[in-house]
Amino acid sequence: MLMKALYDNTPLRPNPSQPRKDRQPVTASCYLCSKTFNNSDVLRHGEHVLQNAIGGALICDDILCEACGGRLGTSVDGAFAEAIAPLTALLQTPRDRGSQAQAKVQLRTSDPNAKELESIGFLLKNDFTVVPTRPVMVPDHSAKVARIVASSLQQANQFKRSRPIQDLLTRGYTVEVSDNAAAYAERLLLTARPGAPEILRGILKIAIGFASLHGVQRRYLAHLMSHTDLTTSPSQLRSLIIPYYPVDDVERLFETEKHVHEDWYPTHHVYLFSHGRDLYCYVELFGVLQNYVHLSDAYDGPQLIEKFVQKAEKWHFNENAFIARSPSDLDILAKEFGVPQNQTWEQIQAQVLHRAASRSYRLEPDETIEKVQALALLLAQYARLPNPEGFECVREMFAKAEAAKTQLGLRLLDDLKANPLHVVNLLNKNYSEFRIGNPRASRPAQAFQVSAPDVERYVSYKFYELLRAKGREAELEYQLL
Ligand SMILES: [Zn+2]
């Protein structure tokens, strides 16, 4: 029965007879303390290469030891989770454990009775409830109603016993209680700090983890950490981590209204690549935070291009296909997912489910490249139509190109219209250089040349794009610090 479930009924899984080869052999030691794993005092840690707080689906158990994994969980991941909450609270981010994300917001209201709400802090949860940090009363004197908003109904009822409310009750007011201030919010302001050290350290950890997973030796990464922690120096972090900017026309086109054409938007991307002696890791989180991490300028190992792409939001996962119904089922599943069998049935089953769920979030990195190429060639095809504006799909494509021109300086459509032979350039282009470039035209080196105001404008646009994708641009606003 299980065999049927495994092999016939799970179209999202890769062909089980050809397991994904997604890593090179690595030296079995911890990248932080450099101790070799054993079964006594240096134990392997089941590490989320992308953090659990952002729904990371890439798990690896031979890059960090238990002690270091736990230590970085506290020193890097905890602060990262809090700093990234303005993004995760907006999204249905899948997590293995831990409470749901909540982000601090300020509220703006047009209700003159509710103006006091503007002076207190709120938490936005990812079910879009807006919870005040302390109870507050919103009076409506003409209707003789006092509305209490608090973090819970219990707290609201306690507050009801306070002197000012009791006074209103004796004057014939009715009291209503609520634990959600969303109804008063004309607009919510979320403060995001994409360049905060907590965010940058989280990104650095992803890059180091991904590089270690792909066999990059510790000596190339050692300057980024001590034996007990990743660097905490804000200036080192800022010099290592370069904000992404689309410097190529095809990337400008792709990064304009990405949510419309990118399947599964928002997604997480991690690309590890070398240009000569430079080793970089591109890290994109929720389609919004896009950065290059310059891991080394003295890399002399094998040339590298390794990619990982995953969905960033919850979607349906069919658990039943991965439940063992007999010992032989369990044995097959454990082997399939590389789960050690010297544990109880429940432990093996739990790990199998966890790994199966993680795998179901994976996306094929080449699909992004195919999408990029299709977009560019579609624009080329449309640009040559005799009466292009007569078609809805063409008008949409041209509007996208126009927006990319205004915001990011796209020249592609003008070039195509001016010179039909420009299509040949597009046909000959190497699309696998998307976000990577080549040693002579390294995208990180080019992005590094972009002025700070241009980068800031681009980052603001990305946050706005996410709000539009979630249909929240009318009520939510990001303040970027
Ligand atoms: Zn260690």
Boltz pocket constraint, residues with backbone or C-beta under 6 A from the ligand:
constraints:
  - pocket:
      binder: B
      contacts: [[A, 30], [A, 31], [A, 32], [A, 33], [A, 34], [A, 35], [A, 64], [A, 65], [A, 66], [A, 67], [A, 68], [A, 69], [A, 227]]
      max_distance: 6.0
